[in-house]
Amino acid sequence: MPRIKSAKKRMRQTKTRTAHNRAARSELRTVIKKVRSAGTAAEAQAALKQAESMIDRAGRKNLVHRNTAARTKSRLAKLVTTKG
C-alpha cells in the first residue's frame, strides 16, 4: 500500500478509471456482437450504425487503438454488405 498522499490519490484514480474503461470496453464488445448476430440485413444495418459510432468514440478516447477501431469498422461493414 502506498504511504505517500499523491500515490494514494493515484491509486484511487486508477481504480475508478479501470472500472470505467472495463465497462466501456464490455459495452463496445456487446454492440459488435449485435452486428454479427443480426438476423436480417436491416437489423444489421441499424446495429452497424450504432456500432460505428461507439467504435469511433472508443478510438478517439484511446479505449482501443485508432487503427484497431478502423479495422473493426471495416470488417463489420464488409460483413453487413455481404449479408444484404
mmCIF file as gemmi writes it, N, C-alpha and C atoms, coordinates in Angstrom:
data_model
loop_
_atom_site.group_PDB
_atom_site.id
_atom_site.type_symbol
_atom_site.label_atom_id
_atom_site.label_alt_id
_atom_site.label_comp_id
_atom_site.label_asym_id
_atom_site.label_entity_id
_atom_site.label_seq_id
_atom_site.pdbx_PDB_ins_code
_atom_site.Cartn_x
_atom_site.Cartn_y
_atom_site.Cartn_z
_atom_site.occupancy
_atom_site.B_iso_or_equiv
_atom_site.pdbx_formal_charge
_atom_site.auth_seq_id
_atom_site.auth_asym_id
_atom_site.pdbx_PDB_model_num
ATOM 1 N N . MET Axp A 1 ? 0.835 -1.189 0 1 0 ? 1 A 1
ATOM 2 C CA . MET Axp A 1 ? 0 0 0 1 0 ? 1 A 1
ATOM 3 C C . MET Axp A 1 ? 0.879 1.251 0 1 0 ? 1 A 1
ATOM 4 N N . PRO Axp A 2 ? 0.455 2.244 -0.772 1 0 ? 2 A 1
ATOM 5 C CA . PRO Axp A 2 ? 1.25 3.474 -0.802 1 0 ? 2 A 1
ATOM 6 C C . PRO Axp A 2 ? 1.128 4.251 0.51 1 0 ? 2 A 1
ATOM 7 N N . ARG Axp A 3 ? 2.204 4.932 0.853 1 0 ? 3 A 1
ATOM 8 C CA . ARG Axp A 3 ? 2.21 5.759 2.065 1 0 ? 3 A 1
ATOM 9 C C . ARG Axp A 3 ? 2.076 7.238 1.717 1 0 ? 3 A 1
ATOM 10 N N . ILE Axp A 4 ? 2.531 7.584 0.528 1 0 ? 4 A 1
ATOM 11 C CA . ILE Axp A 4 ? 2.54 8.985 0.121 1 0 ? 4 A 1
ATOM 12 C C . ILE Axp A 4 ? 1.146 9.393 -0.363 1 0 ? 4 A 1
ATOM 13 N N . LYS Axp A 5 ? 0.751 10.593 -0.006 1 0 ? 5 A 1
ATOM 14 C CA . LYS Axp A 5 ? -0.589 11.095 -0.309 1 0 ? 5 A 1
ATOM 15 C C . LYS Axp A 5 ? -0.892 11.066 -1.811 1 0 ? 5 A 1
ATOM 16 N N . SER Axp A 6 ? 0.056 11.522 -2.628 1 0 ? 6 A 1
ATOM 17 C CA . SER Axp A 6 ? -0.164 11.559 -4.077 1 0 ? 6 A 1
ATOM 18 C C . SER Axp A 6 ? -0.287 10.154 -4.661 1 0 ? 6 A 1
ATOM 19 N N . ALA Axp A 7 ? 0.445 9.198 -4.083 1 0 ? 7 A 1
ATOM 20 C CA . ALA Axp A 7 ? 0.365 7.811 -4.546 1 0 ? 7 A 1
ATOM 21 C C . ALA Axp A 7 ? -0.99 7.203 -4.195 1 0 ? 7 A 1
ATOM 22 N N . LYS Axp A 8 ? -1.52 7.586 -3.032 1 0 ? 8 A 1
ATOM 23 C CA . LYS Axp A 8 ? -2.852 7.105 -2.632 1 0 ? 8 A 1
ATOM 24 C C . LYS Axp A 8 ? -3.913 7.64 -3.592 1 0 ? 8 A 1
ATOM 25 N N . LYS Axp A 9 ? -3.775 8.927 -3.935 1 0 ? 9 A 1
ATOM 26 C CA . LYS Axp A 9 ? -4.716 9.544 -4.868 1 0 ? 9 A 1
ATOM 27 C C . LYS Axp A 9 ? -4.628 8.868 -6.235 1 0 ? 9 A 1
ATOM 28 N N . ARG Axp A 10 ? -3.407 8.642 -6.699 1 0 ? 10 A 1
ATOM 29 C CA . ARG Axp A 10 ? -3.193 7.98 -7.987 1 0 ? 10 A 1
ATOM 30 C C . ARG Axp A 10 ? -3.853 6.602 -7.984 1 0 ? 10 A 1
ATOM 31 N N . MET Axp A 11 ? -3.775 5.894 -6.875 1 0 ? 11 A 1
ATOM 32 C CA . MET Axp A 11 ? -4.384 4.572 -6.758 1 0 ? 11 A 1
ATOM 33 C C . MET Axp A 11 ? -5.912 4.665 -6.876 1 0 ? 11 A 1
ATOM 34 N N . ARG Axp A 12 ? -6.489 5.664 -6.215 1 0 ? 12 A 1
ATOM 35 C CA . ARG Axp A 12 ? -7.943 5.864 -6.304 1 0 ? 12 A 1
ATOM 36 C C . ARG Axp A 12 ? -8.353 6.177 -7.741 1 0 ? 12 A 1
ATOM 37 N N . GLN Axp A 13 ? -7.604 7.062 -8.391 1 0 ? 13 A 1
ATOM 38 C CA . GLN Axp A 13 ? -7.927 7.441 -9.765 1 0 ? 13 A 1
ATOM 39 C C . GLN Axp A 13 ? -7.825 6.247 -10.703 1 0 ? 13 A 1
ATOM 40 N N . THR Axp A 14 ? -6.787 5.457 -10.533 1 0 ? 14 A 1
ATOM 41 C CA . THR Axp A 14 ? -6.582 4.286 -11.382 1 0 ? 14 A 1
ATOM 42 C C . THR Axp A 14 ? -7.733 3.302 -11.229 1 0 ? 14 A 1
ATOM 43 N N . LYS Axp A 15 ? -8.152 3.097 -9.994 1 0 ? 15 A 1
ATOM 44 C CA . LYS Axp A 15 ? -9.254 2.172 -9.721 1 0 ? 15 A 1
ATOM 45 C C . LYS Axp A 15 ? -10.541 2.628 -10.419 1 0 ? 15 A 1
ATOM 46 N N . THR Axp A 16 ? -10.827 3.918 -10.338 1 0 ? 16 A 1
ATOM 47 C CA . THR Axp A 16 ? -12.023 4.476 -10.962 1 0 ? 16 A 1
ATOM 48 C C . THR Axp A 16 ? -11.958 4.36 -12.481 1 0 ? 16 A 1
ATOM 49 N N . ARG Axp A 17 ? -10.811 4.741 -13.047 1 0 ? 17 A 1
ATOM 50 C CA . ARG Axp A 17 ? -10.65 4.7 -14.496 1 0 ? 17 A 1
ATOM 51 C C . ARG Axp A 17 ? -10.705 3.28 -15.031 1 0 ? 17 A 1
ATOM 52 N N . THR Axp A 18 ? -10.111 2.347 -14.288 1 0 ? 18 A 1
ATOM 53 C CA . THR Axp A 18 ? -10.122 0.947 -14.71 1 0 ? 18 A 1
ATOM 54 C C . THR Axp A 18 ? -11.553 0.432 -14.793 1 0 ? 18 A 1
ATOM 55 N N . ALA Axp A 19 ? -12.346 0.745 -13.786 1 0 ? 19 A 1
ATOM 56 C CA . ALA Axp A 19 ? -13.746 0.31 -13.778 1 0 ? 19 A 1
ATOM 57 C C . ALA Axp A 19 ? -14.506 0.921 -14.953 1 0 ? 19 A 1
ATOM 58 N N . HIS Axp A 20 ? -14.278 2.201 -15.205 1 0 ? 20 A 1
ATOM 59 C CA . HIS Axp A 20 ? -14.958 2.888 -16.303 1 0 ? 20 A 1
ATOM 60 C C . HIS Axp A 20 ? -14.561 2.29 -17.65 1 0 ? 20 A 1
ATOM 61 N N . ASN Axp A 21 ? -13.262 2.08 -17.845 1 0 ? 21 A 1
ATOM 62 C CA . ASN Axp A 21 ? -12.769 1.53 -19.108 1 0 ? 21 A 1
ATOM 63 C C . ASN Axp A 21 ? -13.257 0.114 -19.331 1 0 ? 21 A 1
ATOM 64 N N . ARG Axp A 22 ? -13.3 -0.678 -18.27 1 0 ? 22 A 1
ATOM 65 C CA . ARG Axp A 22 ? -13.772 -2.056 -18.388 1 0 ? 22 A 1
ATOM 66 C C . ARG Axp A 22 ? -15.232 -2.09 -18.833 1 0 ? 22 A 1
ATOM 67 N N . ALA Axp A 23 ? -16.049 -1.219 -18.239 1 0 ? 23 A 1
ATOM 68 C CA . ALA Axp A 23 ? -17.466 -1.16 -18.603 1 0 ? 23 A 1
ATOM 69 C C . ALA Axp A 23 ? -17.631 -0.707 -20.057 1 0 ? 23 A 1
ATOM 70 N N . ALA Axp A 24 ? -16.876 0.298 -20.452 1 0 ? 24 A 1
ATOM 71 C CA . ALA Axp A 24 ? -16.974 0.826 -21.808 1 0 ? 24 A 1
ATOM 72 C C . ALA Axp A 24 ? -16.527 -0.214 -22.837 1 0 ? 24 A 1
ATOM 73 N N . ARG Axp A 25 ? -15.458 -0.936 -22.537 1 0 ? 25 A 1
ATOM 74 C CA . ARG Axp A 25 ? -14.951 -1.961 -23.454 1 0 ? 25 A 1
ATOM 75 C C . ARG Axp A 25 ? -15.958 -3.113 -23.572 1 0 ? 25 A 1
ATOM 76 N N . SER Axp A 26 ? -16.596 -3.45 -22.463 1 0 ? 26 A 1
ATOM 77 C CA . SER Axp A 26 ? -17.606 -4.503 -22.468 1 0 ? 26 A 1
ATOM 78 C C . SER Axp A 26 ? -18.801 -4.095 -23.328 1 0 ? 26 A 1
ATOM 79 N N . GLU Axp A 27 ? -19.233 -2.855 -23.186 1 0 ? 27 A 1
ATOM 80 C CA . GLU Axp A 27 ? -20.35 -2.334 -23.973 1 0 ? 27 A 1
ATOM 81 C C . GLU Axp A 27 ? -19.995 -2.341 -25.465 1 0 ? 27 A 1
ATOM 82 N N . LEU Axp A 28 ? -18.767 -1.996 -25.77 1 0 ? 28 A 1
ATOM 83 C CA . LEU Axp A 28 ? -18.294 -1.992 -27.153 1 0 ? 28 A 1
ATOM 84 C C . LEU Axp A 28 ? -18.356 -3.398 -27.747 1 0 ? 28 A 1
ATOM 85 N N . ARG Axp A 29 ? -17.883 -4.378 -26.993 1 0 ? 29 A 1
ATOM 86 C CA . ARG Axp A 29 ? -17.922 -5.772 -27.462 1 0 ? 29 A 1
ATOM 87 C C . ARG Axp A 29 ? -19.355 -6.238 -27.7 1 0 ? 29 A 1
ATOM 88 N N . THR Axp A 30 ? -20.251 -5.836 -26.806 1 0 ? 30 A 1
ATOM 89 C CA . THR Axp A 30 ? -21.656 -6.226 -26.93 1 0 ? 30 A 1
ATOM 90 C C . THR Axp A 30 ? -22.263 -5.674 -28.211 1 0 ? 30 A 1
ATOM 91 N N . VAL Axp A 31 ? -21.97 -4.416 -28.521 1 0 ? 31 A 1
ATOM 92 C CA . VAL Axp A 31 ? -22.507 -3.785 -29.726 1 0 ? 31 A 1
ATOM 93 C C . VAL Axp A 31 ? -21.966 -4.485 -30.979 1 0 ? 31 A 1
ATOM 94 N N . ILE Axp A 32 ? -20.701 -4.847 -30.946 1 0 ? 32 A 1
ATOM 95 C CA . ILE Axp A 32 ? -20.094 -5.542 -32.082 1 0 ? 32 A 1
ATOM 96 C C . ILE Axp A 32 ? -20.751 -6.912 -32.277 1 0 ? 32 A 1
ATOM 97 N N . LYS Axp A 33 ? -21.032 -7.6 -31.172 1 0 ? 33 A 1
ATOM 98 C CA . LYS Axp A 33 ? -21.689 -8.904 -31.256 1 0 ? 33 A 1
ATOM 99 C C . LYS Axp A 33 ? -23.095 -8.778 -31.842 1 0 ? 33 A 1
ATOM 100 N N . LYS Axp A 34 ? -23.793 -7.683 -31.525 1 0 ? 34 A 1
ATOM 101 C CA . LYS Axp A 34 ? -25.135 -7.468 -32.063 1 0 ? 34 A 1
ATOM 102 C C . LYS Axp A 34 ? -25.1 -7.345 -33.582 1 0 ? 34 A 1
ATOM 103 N N . VAL Axp A 35 ? -24.065 -6.703 -34.105 1 0 ? 35 A 1
ATOM 104 C CA . VAL Axp A 35 ? -23.942 -6.571 -35.562 1 0 ? 35 A 1
ATOM 105 C C . VAL Axp A 35 ? -23.726 -7.947 -36.173 1 0 ? 35 A 1
ATOM 106 N N . ARG Axp A 36 ? -22.838 -8.718 -35.577 1 0 ? 36 A 1
ATOM 107 C CA . ARG Axp A 36 ? -22.508 -10.038 -36.121 1 0 ? 36 A 1
ATOM 108 C C . ARG Axp A 36 ? -23.678 -11.013 -36.048 1 0 ? 36 A 1
ATOM 109 N N . SER Axp A 37 ? -24.502 -10.89 -35.003 1 0 ? 37 A 1
ATOM 110 C CA . SER Axp A 37 ? -25.587 -11.852 -34.822 1 0 ? 37 A 1
ATOM 111 C C . SER Axp A 37 ? -26.928 -11.356 -35.368 1 0 ? 37 A 1
ATOM 112 N N . ALA Axp A 38 ? -26.941 -10.2 -36.04 1 0 ? 38 A 1
ATOM 113 C CA . ALA Axp A 38 ? -28.195 -9.656 -36.577 1 0 ? 38 A 1
ATOM 114 C C . ALA Axp A 38 ? -28.77 -10.615 -37.616 1 0 ? 38 A 1
ATOM 115 N N . GLY Axp A 39 ? -30.078 -10.806 -37.547 1 0 ? 39 A 1
ATOM 116 C CA . GLY Axp A 39 ? -30.743 -11.752 -38.443 1 0 ? 39 A 1
ATOM 117 C C . GLY Axp A 39 ? -30.93 -11.217 -39.847 1 0 ? 39 A 1
ATOM 118 N N . THR Axp A 40 ? -31.563 -10.072 -39.959 1 0 ? 40 A 1
ATOM 119 C CA . THR Axp A 40 ? -31.847 -9.516 -41.283 1 0 ? 40 A 1
ATOM 120 C C . THR Axp A 40 ? -30.836 -8.429 -41.637 1 0 ? 40 A 1
ATOM 121 N N . ALA Axp A 41 ? -30.836 -8.063 -42.9 1 0 ? 41 A 1
ATOM 122 C CA . ALA Axp A 41 ? -29.923 -7.015 -43.372 1 0 ? 41 A 1
ATOM 123 C C . ALA Axp A 41 ? -30.272 -5.668 -42.752 1 0 ? 41 A 1
ATOM 124 N N . ALA Axp A 42 ? -31.569 -5.413 -42.564 1 0 ? 42 A 1
ATOM 125 C CA . ALA Axp A 42 ? -31.996 -4.138 -41.973 1 0 ? 42 A 1
ATOM 126 C C . ALA Axp A 42 ? -31.531 -4.025 -40.521 1 0 ? 42 A 1
ATOM 127 N N . GLU Axp A 43 ? -31.665 -5.118 -39.775 1 0 ? 43 A 1
ATOM 128 C CA . GLU Axp A 43 ? -31.202 -5.13 -38.383 1 0 ? 43 A 1
ATOM 129 C C . GLU Axp A 43 ? -29.695 -4.915 -38.327 1 0 ? 43 A 1
ATOM 130 N N . ALA Axp A 44 ? -28.997 -5.582 -39.225 1 0 ? 44 A 1
ATOM 131 C CA . ALA Axp A 44 ? -27.538 -5.471 -39.27 1 0 ? 44 A 1
ATOM 132 C C . ALA Axp A 44 ? -27.121 -4.042 -39.585 1 0 ? 44 A 1
ATOM 133 N N . GLN Axp A 45 ? -27.826 -3.405 -40.499 1 0 ? 45 A 1
ATOM 134 C CA . GLN Axp A 45 ? -27.502 -2.03 -40.895 1 0 ? 45 A 1
ATOM 135 C C . GLN Axp A 45 ? -27.697 -1.078 -39.721 1 0 ? 45 A 1
ATOM 136 N N . ALA Axp A 46 ? -28.804 -1.252 -38.996 1 0 ? 46 A 1
ATOM 137 C CA . ALA Axp A 46 ? -29.082 -0.398 -37.841 1 0 ? 46 A 1
ATOM 138 C C . ALA Axp A 46 ? -28.042 -0.616 -36.745 1 0 ? 46 A 1
ATOM 139 N N . ALA Axp A 47 ? -27.712 -1.874 -36.5 1 0 ? 47 A 1
ATOM 140 C CA . ALA Axp A 47 ? -26.714 -2.202 -35.478 1 0 ? 47 A 1
ATOM 141 C C . ALA Axp A 47 ? -25.338 -1.674 -35.878 1 0 ? 47 A 1
ATOM 142 N N . LEU Axp A 48 ? -25.04 -1.714 -37.177 1 0 ? 48 A 1
ATOM 143 C CA . LEU Axp A 48 ? -23.747 -1.23 -37.673 1 0 ? 48 A 1
ATOM 144 C C . LEU Axp A 48 ? -23.605 0.268 -37.426 1 0 ? 48 A 1
ATOM 145 N N . LYS Axp A 49 ? -24.681 1.006 -37.654 1 0 ? 49 A 1
ATOM 146 C CA . LYS Axp A 49 ? -24.638 2.456 -37.46 1 0 ? 49 A 1
ATOM 147 C C . LYS Axp A 49 ? -24.289 2.796 -36.012 1 0 ? 49 A 1
ATOM 148 N N . GLN Axp A 50 ? -24.933 2.103 -35.084 1 0 ? 50 A 1
ATOM 149 C CA . GLN Axp A 50 ? -24.663 2.323 -33.663 1 0 ? 50 A 1
ATOM 150 C C . GLN Axp A 50 ? -23.248 1.877 -33.303 1 0 ? 50 A 1
ATOM 151 N N . ALA Axp A 51 ? -22.832 0.737 -33.84 1 0 ? 51 A 1
ATOM 152 C CA . ALA Axp A 51 ? -21.507 0.199 -33.542 1 0 ? 51 A 1
ATOM 153 C C . ALA Axp A 51 ? -20.409 1.122 -34.057 1 0 ? 51 A 1
ATOM 154 N N . GLU Axp A 52 ? -20.577 1.637 -35.272 1 0 ? 52 A 1
ATOM 155 C CA . GLU Axp A 52 ? -19.555 2.524 -35.841 1 0 ? 52 A 1
ATOM 156 C C . GLU Axp A 52 ? -19.364 3.759 -34.974 1 0 ? 52 A 1
ATOM 157 N N . SER Axp A 53 ? -20.461 4.292 -34.484 1 0 ? 53 A 1
ATOM 158 C CA . SER Axp A 53 ? -20.388 5.467 -33.623 1 0 ? 53 A 1
ATOM 159 C C . SER Axp A 53 ? -19.599 5.161 -32.354 1 0 ? 53 A 1
ATOM 160 N N . MET Axp A 54 ? -19.908 4.034 -31.727 1 0 ? 54 A 1
ATOM 161 C CA . MET Axp A 54 ? -19.222 3.657 -30.494 1 0 ? 54 A 1
ATOM 162 C C . MET Axp A 54 ? -17.753 3.317 -30.74 1 0 ? 54 A 1
ATOM 163 N N . ILE Axp A 55 ? -17.473 2.665 -31.855 1 0 ? 55 A 1
ATOM 164 C CA . ILE Axp A 55 ? -16.094 2.291 -32.181 1 0 ? 55 A 1
ATOM 165 C C . ILE Axp A 55 ? -15.259 3.546 -32.412 1 0 ? 55 A 1
ATOM 166 N N . ASP Axp A 56 ? -15.827 4.518 -33.142 1 0 ? 56 A 1
ATOM 167 C CA . ASP Axp A 56 ? -15.128 5.789 -33.375 1 0 ? 56 A 1
ATOM 168 C C . ASP Axp A 56 ? -14.804 6.483 -32.057 1 0 ? 56 A 1
ATOM 169 N N . ARG Axp A 57 ? -15.783 6.506 -31.187 1 0 ? 57 A 1
ATOM 170 C CA . ARG Axp A 57 ? -15.59 7.164 -29.895 1 0 ? 57 A 1
ATOM 171 C C . ARG Axp A 57 ? -14.517 6.457 -29.077 1 0 ? 57 A 1
ATOM 172 N N . ALA Axp A 58 ? -14.544 5.131 -29.092 1 0 ? 58 A 1
ATOM 173 C CA . ALA Axp A 58 ? -13.539 4.363 -28.356 1 0 ? 58 A 1
ATOM 174 C C . ALA Axp A 58 ? -12.147 4.639 -28.904 1 0 ? 58 A 1
ATOM 175 N N . GLY Axp A 59 ? -12.042 4.801 -30.207 1 0 ? 59 A 1
ATOM 176 C CA . GLY Axp A 59 ? -10.761 5.126 -30.82 1 0 ? 59 A 1
ATOM 177 C C . GLY Axp A 59 ? -10.274 6.509 -30.429 1 0 ? 59 A 1
ATOM 178 N N . ARG Axp A 60 ? -11.189 7.468 -30.418 1 0 ? 60 A 1
ATOM 179 C CA . ARG Axp A 60 ? -10.822 8.836 -30.032 1 0 ? 60 A 1
ATOM 180 C C . ARG Axp A 60 ? -10.367 8.915 -28.578 1 0 ? 60 A 1
ATOM 181 N N . LYS Axp A 61 ? -11.007 8.132 -27.733 1 0 ? 61 A 1
ATOM 182 C CA . LYS Axp A 61 ? -10.71 8.183 -26.298 1 0 ? 61 A 1
ATOM 183 C C . LYS Axp A 61 ? -9.608 7.204 -25.885 1 0 ? 61 A 1
ATOM 184 N N . ASN Axp A 62 ? -8.962 6.597 -26.859 1 0 ? 62 A 1
ATOM 185 C CA . ASN Axp A 62 ? -7.866 5.65 -26.615 1 0 ? 62 A 1
ATOM 186 C C . ASN Axp A 62 ? -8.284 4.436 -25.793 1 0 ? 62 A 1
ATOM 187 N N . LEU Axp A 63 ? -9.544 4.075 -25.903 1 0 ? 63 A 1
ATOM 188 C CA . LEU Axp A 63 ? -10 2.841 -25.27 1 0 ? 63 A 1
ATOM 189 C C . LEU Axp A 63 ? -9.468 1.663 -26.073 1 0 ? 63 A 1
ATOM 190 N N . VAL Axp A 64 ? -9.473 1.836 -27.388 1 0 ? 64 A 1
ATOM 191 C CA . VAL Axp A 64 ? -8.798 0.914 -28.304 1 0 ? 64 A 1
ATOM 192 C C . VAL Axp A 64 ? -7.945 1.778 -29.225 1 0 ? 64 A 1
ATOM 193 N N . HIS Axp A 65 ? -6.96 1.195 -29.834 1 0 ? 65 A 1
ATOM 194 C CA . HIS Axp A 65 ? -6.092 1.948 -30.749 1 0 ? 65 A 1
ATOM 195 C C . HIS Axp A 65 ? -6.91 2.39 -31.965 1 0 ? 65 A 1
ATOM 196 N N . ARG Axp A 66 ? -6.569 3.531 -32.535 1 0 ? 66 A 1
ATOM 197 C CA . ARG Axp A 66 ? -7.321 4.068 -33.682 1 0 ? 66 A 1
ATOM 198 C C . ARG Axp A 66 ? -7.327 3.099 -34.856 1 0 ? 66 A 1
ATOM 199 N N . ASN Axp A 67 ? -6.205 2.452 -35.105 1 0 ? 67 A 1
ATOM 200 C CA . ASN Axp A 67 ? -6.138 1.51 -36.225 1 0 ? 67 A 1
ATOM 201 C C . ASN Axp A 67 ? -6.996 0.275 -35.965 1 0 ? 67 A 1
ATOM 202 N N . THR Axp A 68 ? -7.047 -0.161 -34.718 1 0 ? 68 A 1
ATOM 203 C CA . THR Axp A 68 ? -7.908 -1.289 -34.346 1 0 ? 68 A 1
ATOM 204 C C . THR Axp A 68 ? -9.365 -0.915 -34.572 1 0 ? 68 A 1
ATOM 205 N N . ALA Axp A 69 ? -9.729 0.311 -34.197 1 0 ? 69 A 1
ATOM 206 C CA . ALA Axp A 69 ? -11.096 0.79 -34.397 1 0 ? 69 A 1
ATOM 207 C C . ALA Axp A 69 ? -11.431 0.805 -35.886 1 0 ? 69 A 1
ATOM 208 N N . ALA Axp A 70 ? -10.526 1.321 -36.696 1 0 ? 70 A 1
ATOM 209 C CA . ALA Axp A 70 ? -10.757 1.398 -38.141 1 0 ? 70 A 1
ATOM 210 C C . ALA Axp A 70 ? -10.887 0.001 -38.746 1 0 ? 70 A 1
ATOM 211 N N . ARG Axp A 71 ? -10.035 -0.911 -38.321 1 0 ? 71 A 1
ATOM 212 C CA . ARG Axp A 71 ? -10.071 -2.276 -38.843 1 0 ? 71 A 1
ATOM 213 C C . ARG Axp A 71 ? -11.384 -2.967 -38.469 1 0 ? 71 A 1
ATOM 214 N N . THR Axp A 72 ? -11.815 -2.785 -37.235 1 0 ? 72 A 1
ATOM 215 C CA . THR Axp A 72 ? -13.069 -3.384 -36.772 1 0 ? 72 A 1
ATOM 216 C C . THR Axp A 72 ? -14.252 -2.851 -37.561 1 0 ? 72 A 1
ATOM 217 N N . LYS Axp A 73 ? -14.291 -1.538 -37.76 1 0 ? 73 A 1
ATOM 218 C CA . LYS Axp A 73 ? -15.367 -0.92 -38.543 1 0 ? 73 A 1
ATOM 219 C C . LYS Axp A 73 ? -15.389 -1.474 -39.965 1 0 ? 73 A 1
ATOM 220 N N . SER Axp A 74 ? -14.229 -1.586 -40.554 1 0 ? 74 A 1
ATOM 221 C CA . SER Axp A 74 ? -14.119 -2.075 -41.924 1 0 ? 74 A 1
ATOM 222 C C . SER Axp A 74 ? -14.639 -3.504 -42.042 1 0 ? 74 A 1
ATOM 223 N N . ARG Axp A 75 ? -14.232 -4.335 -41.099 1 0 ? 75 A 1
ATOM 224 C CA . ARG Axp A 75 ? -14.666 -5.744 -41.143 1 0 ? 75 A 1
ATOM 225 C C . ARG Axp A 75 ? -16.169 -5.881 -40.923 1 0 ? 75 A 1
ATOM 226 N N . LEU Axp A 76 ? -16.711 -5.069 -40.019 1 0 ? 76 A 1
ATOM 227 C CA . LEU Axp A 76 ? -18.153 -5.127 -39.787 1 0 ? 76 A 1
ATOM 228 C C . LEU Axp A 76 ? -18.926 -4.646 -41.012 1 0 ? 76 A 1
ATOM 229 N N . ALA Axp A 77 ? -18.453 -3.574 -41.628 1 0 ? 77 A 1
ATOM 230 C CA . ALA Axp A 77 ? -19.125 -3.05 -42.82 1 0 ? 77 A 1
ATOM 231 C C . ALA Axp A 77 ? -19.106 -4.093 -43.94 1 0 ? 77 A 1
ATOM 232 N N . LYS Axp A 78 ? -17.985 -4.759 -44.096 1 0 ? 78 A 1
ATOM 233 C CA . LYS Axp A 78 ? -17.849 -5.803 -45.114 1 0 ? 78 A 1
ATOM 234 C C . LYS Axp A 78 ? -18.824 -6.951 -44.832 1 0 ? 78 A 1
ATOM 235 N N . LEU Axp A 79 ? -18.936 -7.312 -43.574 1 0 ? 79 A 1
ATOM 236 C CA . LEU Axp A 79 ? -19.844 -8.387 -43.154 1 0 ? 79 A 1
ATOM 237 C C . LEU Axp A 79 ? -21.299 -8.026 -43.452 1 0 ? 79 A 1
ATOM 238 N N . VAL Axp A 80 ? -21.679 -6.774 -43.148 1 0 ? 80 A 1
ATOM 239 C CA . VAL Axp A 80 ? -23.06 -6.34 -43.354 1 0 ? 80 A 1
ATOM 240 C C . VAL Axp A 80 ? -23.388 -6.278 -44.843 1 0 ? 80 A 1
ATOM 241 N N . THR Axp A 81 ? -22.455 -5.826 -45.69 1 0 ? 81 A 1
ATOM 242 C CA . THR Axp A 81 ? -22.736 -5.746 -47.112 1 0 ? 81 A 1
ATOM 243 C C . THR Axp A 81 ? -22.878 -7.133 -47.727 1 0 ? 81 A 1
ATOM 244 N N . THR Axp A 82 ? -22.182 -8.131 -47.21 1 0 ? 82 A 1
ATOM 245 C CA . THR Axp A 82 ? -22.335 -9.489 -47.731 1 0 ? 82 A 1
ATOM 246 C C . THR Axp A 82 ? -23.652 -10.108 -47.276 1 0 ? 82 A 1
ATOM 247 N N . LYS Axp A 83 ? -24.17 -9.665 -46.11 1 0 ? 83 A 1
ATOM 248 C CA . LYS Axp A 83 ? -25.467 -10.161 -45.624 1 0 ? 83 A 1
ATOM 249 C C . LYS Axp A 83 ? -26.603 -9.654 -46.514 1 0 ? 83 A 1
ATOM 250 N N . GLY Axp A 84 ? -26.476 -8.416 -46.969 1 0 ? 84 A 1
ATOM 251 C CA . GLY Axp A 84 ? -27.54 -7.74 -47.697 1 0 ? 84 A 1
ATOM 252 C C . GLY Axp A 84 ? -27.686 -8.176 -49.092 1 0 ? 84 A 1
